[in-house]
Amino acid sequence: MPYFIKTEKFNNNAEKLLPKIRKQYLMEHKKWVKSLESKGIFISSGYLVDANQKPGGGGLLIFKAESYDAAIILIREDPMITNKLVEWDLKEWVHVTGGILN
C-alpha cells in the first residue's frame, strides 16, 4: 500500500482565530488521527519548527492508503480541512531506498 504525505499551512481563517479556539480545532484533528489509528490505518501527524524550535512551518501528515483517490477521500475528513483552516497539498511518496516506516 502506498504512502502519502499531506503538507499544510494555516490560512488567514486560522490566523484570525484566538489561540484558544485554534487549539480546539487542533484537538479535533488529533482525535481524527487517533480514530484512524484505531481502525488500523497507518498515520502519523506533526508540525514543523525552525532551528530555534519555533512553530509556524506548517504541518505534515504521513499515511497509507490504497490509492491517490482513497487518500484524497481520507484527508478531506480532516477537521483542519473541513473547517477550512489550512492550505494543503497531497503527494504520493515513492520509496526508493533506505529504511522504511512500518
Backbone torsions as a table, in degrees:
resi	resn	phi	psi	omega
1	MET	NA	132.4	-177.1
2	PRO	-71.7	156.2	173.7
3	TYR	-93.8	149.6	175.8
4	PHE	-131.7	149.2	177.9
5	ILE	-126.5	123.3	174.8
6	LYS	-107.6	125.0	172.5
7	THR	-106.7	151.7	-179.2
8	GLU	-154.0	156.2	173.5
9	LYS	-138.0	143.3	175.1
10	PHE	-55.5	140.5	174.4
11	ASN	-98.7	-174.8	-178.6
12	ASN	-60.7	-35.3	178.1
13	ASN	-57.8	-46.8	-178.9
14	ALA	-69.5	-40.0	-178.1
15	GLU	-63.6	-29.0	-179.4
16	LYS	-78.8	-15.6	-177.9
17	LEU	-73.5	148.8	171.2
18	LEU	-64.2	145.3	-179.2
19	PRO	-52.1	-37.7	-179.8
20	LYS	-62.0	-42.0	180.0
21	ILE	-70.9	-43.1	178.5
22	ARG	-59.1	-40.2	178.9
23	LYS	-61.7	-36.2	177.8
24	GLN	-62.7	-41.0	177.7
25	TYR	-66.6	-38.2	177.2
26	LEU	-64.1	-36.3	176.5
27	MET	-65.5	-38.6	175.6
28	GLU	-61.0	-41.8	178.2
29	HIS	-60.5	-46.2	-179.9
30	LYS	-61.6	-40.5	177.5
31	LYS	-63.1	-40.0	178.7
32	TRP	-61.8	-45.7	178.8
33	VAL	-60.4	-46.4	-179.7
34	LYS	-62.9	-35.6	179.0
35	SER	-66.4	-36.2	177.0
36	LEU	-69.3	-40.3	176.6
37	GLU	-59.6	-41.9	-178.5
38	SER	-66.2	-18.8	176.3
39	LYS	-89.8	2.0	178.4
40	GLY	88.4	11.3	178.2
41	ILE	-84.6	130.5	174.3
42	PHE	-73.0	120.1	179.6
43	ILE	-154.0	140.8	178.3
44	SER	-142.6	134.1	-174.3
45	SER	-129.8	145.6	176.1
46	GLY	-168.0	-176.9	179.9
47	TYR	-126.9	162.2	-175.8
48	LEU	-101.4	143.2	178.7
49	VAL	-128.1	162.6	178.1
50	ASP	-89.1	-171.2	-177.0
51	ALA	-61.6	-21.5	179.2
52	ASN	-99.4	13.4	179.8
53	GLN	67.9	20.9	179.1
54	LYS	-86.1	123.8	177.2
55	PRO	-67.0	168.6	177.3
56	GLY	131.2	-3.3	-179.6
57	GLY	-84.8	-3.9	179.8
58	GLY	103.7	-172.9	-178.2
59	GLY	-118.8	162.0	-179.6
60	LEU	-138.3	131.5	178.5
61	LEU	-127.4	125.1	177.8
62	ILE	-116.2	131.0	-178.6
63	PHE	-156.6	167.9	176.5
64	LYS	-108.3	145.3	175.0
65	ALA	-151.2	160.9	-178.2
66	GLU	-64.9	-33.3	-175.4
67	SER	-160.1	171.3	176.7
68	TYR	-60.9	-42.4	179.1
69	ASP	-61.4	-41.4	178.1
70	ALA	-65.6	-36.8	178.5
71	ALA	-64.7	-42.3	178.2
72	ILE	-61.1	-46.1	179.5
73	ILE	-58.9	-43.6	-178.5
74	LEU	-63.9	-50.8	-174.6
75	ILE	-72.7	-21.6	176.2
76	ARG	-68.0	-8.7	174.6
77	GLU	-90.1	-8.0	-178.9
78	ASP	-63.4	125.8	179.7
79	PRO	-55.6	-28.2	177.9
80	MET	-67.3	-30.0	178.6
81	ILE	-86.4	-45.8	-178.3
82	THR	-62.1	-28.3	178.3
83	ASN	-93.7	7.8	174.8
84	LYS	55.1	48.2	-177.8
85	LEU	-105.8	-6.2	-176.4
86	VAL	-138.2	152.8	164.4
87	GLU	-95.2	132.6	-173.8
88	TRP	-137.2	163.1	178.1
89	ASP	-143.2	145.1	179.9
90	LEU	-125.7	132.7	176.8
91	LYS	-135.0	146.0	168.6
92	GLU	-83.4	138.5	178.0
93	TRP	-99.9	122.7	178.8
94	VAL	-100.2	108.3	-178.9
95	HIS	-71.0	131.7	-178.9
96	VAL	-112.8	-49.0	-175.9
97	THR	-155.6	163.3	177.9
98	GLY	92.1	179.6	179.1
99	GLY	-61.8	154.5	-179.0
100	ILE	-127.9	150.0	178.1
101	LEU	-68.5	157.9	177.2
102	ASN	-69.4	NA	NA
